[in-house]
Amino acid sequence: MNLIDNTAEPNTTELVAEVTNYGTRSAQPDYTIPPEYKHHADALMAMDPYNDVPHTHSWPEGWQAPPLRHTMLPPALQREVSDKLDKVPPAQRAAKEQEFTADAIKAMRPAIRLQTGLGSNASPYHKELMAVTREFSDLGKDFERLQAEVSEVARHATVIDPATGEAKAEPVLRMSAGRRKAALAQMGDISRRMRLLMTDDGELGIESIKRRRQALYESVMARVELDNALTERAEAKAMAETINREARIRKQAESLARVQRNGG
């Protein structure tokens, strides 16, 4: 194809591309913690979410907890504590019962916290740690339930081996082929979601890392904001003392000025 220039004079115009849009900056937030706030992040990560973080229940003020007895525990733990007490001299059993019971309750604490959650004053970081752990646990339970269902045997059918003529009992699964296929697909999806939270090697999955990173950043910024508020409060208190001091001095000065004006 021939290009024809119909302009009266030779066309010496130079075509230059005009950039009118450089694109938009990524909307993905950056949760990098500034170095000056690293001590807040270290303090948060050093806390044990099961023992160092506020929980949902607390003793009423002034209320004394009753003495710990092993009968407060679930049956299995009661037997464990009872077996330990059988090996303790009678004179020491009362004290040891409280000690062994307290140890058993402490061992139960992670499972209890996992079900009851943390208190409203807990940081977003620790709440997210608990949420991820609970989600992973719930997914694991769902997987085990489905695994048991797809493996459940309804009955055994007698099958004749055409080669030997021997009769054999083969299991007949309770779940239909269609339901079994759907259940296996669901198990695959659960496995995928679990790996996003925790890898097969026991390391944090990519979703856990992302969620914890964001929650840690939010928690650090909340601590920074609280620190700033406390600093401002202290500065305001100091300024108020200065203002009041100056007001007292001014009042005394005005009183002295009146005396001097009156020839005192």
C-alpha positions as CSV (number, residue, x, y, z in Angstrom):
1,M,0.0,0.0,0.0
2,N,1.3,3.5,-1.0
3,L,1.1,6.4,1.5
4,I,0.2,9.7,-0.3
5,D,1.1,13.0,1.4
6,N,-1.4,15.7,0.2
7,T,0.1,18.6,2.2
8,A,1.2,21.7,0.1
9,E,4.7,21.8,1.7
10,P,7.0,19.0,2.6
11,N,5.8,17.4,5.9
12,T,8.7,17.9,8.3
13,T,6.6,17.3,11.4
14,E,8.2,15.0,13.9
15,L,5.8,12.6,15.6
16,V,6.5,12.3,19.3
17,A,4.6,9.9,21.6
18,E,2.8,11.8,24.4
19,V,2.6,9.9,27.7
20,T,-0.6,10.9,29.4
21,N,-0.9,8.1,31.9
22,Y,1.9,6.5,33.9
23,G,-0.4,4.0,35.5
24,T,-1.5,3.8,39.1
25,R,0.5,2.8,42.1
26,S,-0.3,-0.6,43.4
27,A,-3.2,-0.6,45.8
28,Q,-1.5,-3.4,47.8
29,P,-0.7,-1.9,51.3
30,D,2.8,-2.1,52.6
31,Y,2.9,-3.5,56.1
32,T,6.6,-3.0,56.7
33,I,7.2,-1.9,60.3
34,P,9.5,1.2,60.5
35,P,12.8,0.4,62.3
36,E,12.0,2.9,65.1
37,Y,9.0,0.8,66.0
38,K,10.7,-2.6,66.0
39,H,10.8,-2.7,69.8
40,H,7.0,-2.8,69.8
41,A,6.9,-5.7,67.3
42,D,9.5,-7.6,69.4
43,A,7.5,-7.1,72.5
44,L,4.3,-8.4,70.9
45,M,5.9,-11.4,69.3
46,A,7.6,-12.3,72.7
47,M,4.2,-12.7,74.3
48,D,2.6,-16.1,74.7
49,P,-1.0,-15.8,73.4
50,Y,-2.1,-18.6,75.8
51,N,-0.6,-17.2,79.0
52,D,0.4,-13.6,78.6
53,V,-2.6,-12.2,76.7
54,P,-5.9,-11.1,78.3
55,H,-8.6,-13.7,78.0
56,T,-12.4,-13.6,77.9
57,H,-13.0,-14.4,81.6
58,S,-11.5,-13.1,84.8
59,W,-12.2,-13.4,88.5
60,P,-14.5,-10.7,90.0
61,E,-12.6,-8.2,92.0
62,G,-12.2,-9.4,95.6
63,W,-13.4,-12.9,94.8
64,Q,-11.3,-15.8,96.0
65,A,-11.0,-18.8,93.9
66,P,-11.9,-22.1,95.7
67,P,-9.2,-24.6,96.4
68,L,-8.3,-26.7,93.4
69,R,-9.5,-30.3,93.4
70,H,-8.8,-33.0,90.9
71,T,-12.5,-33.7,90.7
72,M,-12.9,-30.4,88.8
73,L,-11.1,-32.0,85.9
74,P,-12.4,-34.1,83.0
75,P,-12.5,-37.8,83.9
76,A,-9.3,-38.7,82.0
77,L,-7.3,-36.0,83.7
78,Q,-8.9,-36.9,87.1
79,R,-7.4,-40.4,86.7
80,E,-4.0,-39.0,85.8
81,V,-3.9,-36.7,88.9
82,S,-5.3,-39.6,91.1
83,D,-2.5,-41.9,89.9
84,K,0.0,-39.3,90.8
85,L,-1.5,-38.7,94.3
86,D,-1.4,-42.4,95.0
87,K,2.4,-42.1,95.0
88,V,2.5,-39.2,97.4
89,P,2.6,-39.5,101.3
90,P,-0.8,-38.8,102.9
91,A,0.5,-35.7,104.7
92,Q,1.4,-34.1,101.4
93,R,-1.6,-35.0,99.3
94,A,-3.7,-31.9,100.0
95,A,-0.9,-29.6,98.8
96,K,0.1,-31.9,95.9
97,E,-3.5,-32.2,94.7
98,Q,-3.7,-28.4,94.2
99,E,-0.3,-28.5,92.4
100,F,-1.1,-31.4,90.1
101,T,-4.6,-30.0,89.4
102,A,-3.1,-26.6,88.5
103,D,-0.6,-28.2,86.2
104,A,-3.4,-30.1,84.5
105,I,-5.5,-26.9,84.0
106,K,-2.4,-25.2,82.6
107,A,-1.9,-28.0,80.1
108,M,-5.6,-27.6,79.1
109,R,-5.3,-23.8,78.6
110,P,-4.3,-23.8,74.9
111,A,-7.3,-25.9,74.0
112,I,-9.6,-23.8,76.2
113,R,-8.3,-20.5,74.7
114,L,-8.7,-22.0,71.3
115,Q,-12.4,-22.4,71.9
116,T,-13.2,-19.3,74.0
117,G,-10.9,-16.9,72.2
118,L,-9.0,-13.9,73.7
119,G,-10.3,-10.9,75.5
120,S,-11.3,-7.7,73.8
121,N,-8.1,-6.0,75.0
122,A,-5.9,-8.5,73.2
123,S,-4.0,-7.1,70.3
124,P,-5.0,-7.8,66.6
125,Y,-1.8,-9.8,66.3
126,H,-2.6,-12.2,69.0
127,K,-6.2,-12.5,68.0
128,E,-5.0,-13.4,64.4
129,L,-2.6,-16.0,65.8
130,M,-5.5,-17.6,67.6
131,A,-7.9,-17.3,64.6
132,V,-5.4,-19.0,62.3
133,T,-4.8,-21.8,64.8
134,R,-8.5,-22.3,65.2
135,E,-9.2,-22.3,61.5
136,F,-6.5,-24.9,60.9
137,S,-7.9,-27.1,63.7
138,D,-11.5,-26.8,62.4
139,L,-10.4,-27.7,58.8
140,G,-8.5,-30.7,60.2
141,K,-11.6,-31.9,62.0
142,D,-13.7,-31.5,58.8
143,F,-11.1,-33.4,56.8
144,E,-11.1,-36.3,59.4
145,R,-14.9,-36.4,59.4
146,L,-15.1,-36.7,55.7
147,Q,-12.3,-39.2,55.6
148,A,-14.3,-41.4,58.1
149,E,-17.5,-41.0,56.0
150,V,-15.9,-42.0,52.7
151,S,-14.3,-45.0,54.4
152,E,-17.4,-46.2,56.2
153,V,-18.4,-49.7,55.3
154,A,-22.1,-50.5,55.1
155,R,-21.8,-54.2,54.6
156,H,-19.6,-57.0,53.1
157,A,-20.6,-58.6,49.8
158,T,-19.6,-62.1,48.8
159,V,-17.6,-62.1,45.5
160,I,-16.4,-65.2,43.7
161,D,-12.9,-65.0,42.3
162,P,-13.3,-66.2,38.6
163,A,-9.8,-67.5,38.5
164,T,-9.9,-69.7,41.6
165,G,-13.6,-69.9,42.3
166,E,-12.9,-68.8,45.9
167,A,-15.5,-66.8,47.7
168,K,-14.3,-63.6,49.2
169,A,-16.0,-60.9,51.3
170,E,-15.5,-57.4,49.9
171,P,-16.5,-54.3,51.7
172,V,-19.4,-52.2,50.3
173,L,-19.0,-48.5,51.1
174,R,-21.9,-46.8,52.6
175,M,-21.4,-43.6,50.6
176,S,-22.6,-43.7,47.0
177,A,-20.1,-43.2,44.2
178,G,-21.5,-39.7,43.4
179,R,-21.4,-38.5,47.0
180,R,-17.9,-40.1,47.4
181,K,-16.6,-38.2,44.5
182,A,-18.0,-34.9,45.9
183,A,-16.6,-35.7,49.3
184,L,-13.1,-36.4,47.9
185,A,-13.2,-33.1,46.0
186,Q,-14.1,-31.3,49.2
187,M,-11.3,-33.1,51.0
188,G,-8.9,-31.9,48.3
189,D,-10.1,-28.3,48.8
190,I,-9.7,-28.6,52.6
191,S,-6.2,-29.8,52.1
192,R,-5.4,-26.9,49.9
193,R,-6.8,-24.4,52.4
194,M,-4.9,-26.1,55.2
195,R,-1.6,-25.8,53.3
196,L,-2.3,-22.0,52.9
197,L,-2.3,-21.8,56.7
198,M,0.4,-24.4,57.4
199,T,2.7,-26.3,55.1
200,D,3.3,-30.0,55.3
201,D,6.7,-29.2,56.9
202,G,5.0,-27.4,59.7
203,E,6.0,-24.0,58.5
204,L,3.6,-21.0,58.2
205,G,1.6,-21.0,54.9
206,I,1.5,-17.9,52.6
207,E,-2.0,-16.9,53.9
208,S,-0.9,-17.2,57.6
209,I,2.2,-15.1,56.8
210,K,0.2,-12.4,55.1
211,R,-2.5,-12.2,57.8
212,R,0.0,-12.2,60.7
213,R,2.1,-9.5,58.9
214,Q,-0.9,-7.2,58.6
215,A,-2.1,-7.9,62.2
216,L,1.4,-7.3,63.6
217,Y,1.6,-4.0,61.7
218,E,-1.9,-2.9,63.0
219,S,-0.9,-3.9,66.6
220,V,2.4,-2.0,66.4
221,M,0.6,1.1,65.1
222,A,-2.0,0.9,67.9
223,R,0.9,0.8,70.5
224,V,2.5,3.7,68.8
225,E,-0.7,5.7,68.9
226,L,-1.1,4.8,72.6
227,D,2.4,5.9,73.3
228,N,1.8,9.2,71.6
229,A,-1.4,9.8,73.5
230,L,0.4,9.1,76.8
231,T,3.3,11.4,75.9
232,E,0.8,14.1,74.9
233,R,-1.0,13.6,78.2
234,A,2.2,13.9,80.2
235,E,3.2,17.1,78.2
236,A,-0.3,18.5,78.7
237,K,-0.1,17.8,82.5
238,A,3.3,19.5,82.7
239,M,2.1,22.5,80.7
240,A,-1.0,22.8,82.9
241,E,1.3,22.9,86.0
242,T,3.3,25.7,84.3
243,I,0.2,27.6,83.4
244,N,-1.1,27.3,86.9
245,R,2.2,28.4,88.4
246,E,2.3,31.4,86.2
247,A,-1.3,32.2,87.1
248,R,-0.4,32.1,90.8
249,I,2.6,34.3,90.3
250,R,0.6,36.7,88.2
251,K,-2.0,36.9,91.0
252,Q,0.6,37.6,93.6
253,A,2.2,40.2,91.4
254,E,-1.1,41.9,90.8
255,S,-1.7,42.0,94.5
256,L,1.7,43.4,95.2
257,A,1.2,46.0,92.4
258,R,-2.0,47.2,94.1
259,V,-0.2,47.6,97.4
260,Q,2.5,49.6,95.8
261,R,0.0,51.8,94.0
262,N,-1.7,52.5,97.3
263,G,1.6,53.6,98.8
264,G,2.1,50.4,100.8
